[in-house]
């Protein structure tokens, strides 16, 4: 990317509050219809498994959403 002079910029929602509701409606519709799939990882265990599920998520080992199964 450096050799091609590509610029990567972040996007902060707080600077565009007027777009939050339309975005949530659009994105929610895309998820509901299956146009976008949110990856999910389910970690077995009880409450004590939560810290162990959070660390890999923060380190980038999981994409999407991590959940701890309480059953």
C-alpha positions as CSV (number, residue, x, y, z in Angstrom):
1,X,0.0,0.0,0.0
2,X,2.8,2.4,0.7
3,X,4.3,2.0,-2.7
4,X,1.0,2.8,-4.3
5,X,0.3,5.8,-2.0
6,X,-2.9,4.5,-0.6
7,X,-4.5,6.5,2.2
8,X,-6.5,4.7,4.9
9,X,-8.8,6.9,7.0
10,X,-11.0,6.1,10.0
11,X,-14.7,7.0,10.3
12,X,-16.2,8.2,13.5
13,X,-19.9,7.9,13.9
14,X,-20.0,10.8,16.4
15,X,-19.2,13.2,13.6
16,X,-22.3,12.0,11.6
17,X,-25.1,11.5,14.1
18,X,-27.6,12.5,11.5
19,X,-26.7,9.4,9.5
20,X,-26.9,6.9,12.4
21,X,-30.6,6.0,12.2
22,X,-30.7,5.5,8.4
23,X,-27.5,3.4,8.7
24,X,-28.9,1.2,11.4
25,X,-32.1,0.7,9.4
26,X,-30.2,-0.1,6.2
27,X,-27.6,-2.4,7.9
28,X,-30.3,-4.2,9.9
29,X,-32.2,-4.9,6.7
30,X,-29.1,-6.3,5.0
31,X,-28.4,-8.6,8.0
32,X,-32.1,-9.7,8.2
33,X,-32.2,-10.6,4.4
34,X,-28.9,-12.4,4.5
35,X,-27.2,-9.9,2.2
36,X,-24.6,-9.4,5.0
37,X,-23.6,-12.2,7.4
38,X,-22.0,-11.4,10.7
39,X,-19.6,-14.2,11.7
40,X,-20.2,-15.6,15.2
41,X,-18.0,-17.7,17.5
42,X,-19.6,-19.5,20.4
43,X,-17.2,-20.3,23.3
44,X,-18.4,-23.0,25.6
45,X,-18.4,-22.4,29.3
46,X,-20.0,-20.3,32.0
47,X,-19.3,-16.8,33.3
48,X,-15.7,-17.7,33.9
49,X,-15.1,-18.3,30.2
50,X,-16.0,-14.7,29.2
51,X,-12.5,-13.3,29.8
52,X,-11.0,-16.1,27.7
53,X,-13.4,-15.4,24.9
54,X,-12.7,-11.7,24.9
55,X,-8.9,-11.8,24.5
56,X,-8.9,-13.7,21.2
57,X,-11.6,-11.3,19.9
58,X,-9.5,-8.3,20.8
59,X,-6.3,-9.9,19.3
60,X,-8.1,-10.4,15.9
61,X,-8.4,-14.2,16.1
62,X,-12.2,-14.0,15.8
63,X,-14.1,-11.9,13.3
64,X,-17.5,-10.6,14.0
65,X,-19.1,-11.5,17.3
66,X,-18.0,-13.8,20.2
67,X,-20.5,-15.3,22.6
68,X,-20.1,-17.4,25.7
69,X,-22.6,-20.2,26.0
70,X,-24.0,-20.3,29.5
71,X,-25.7,-23.7,29.0
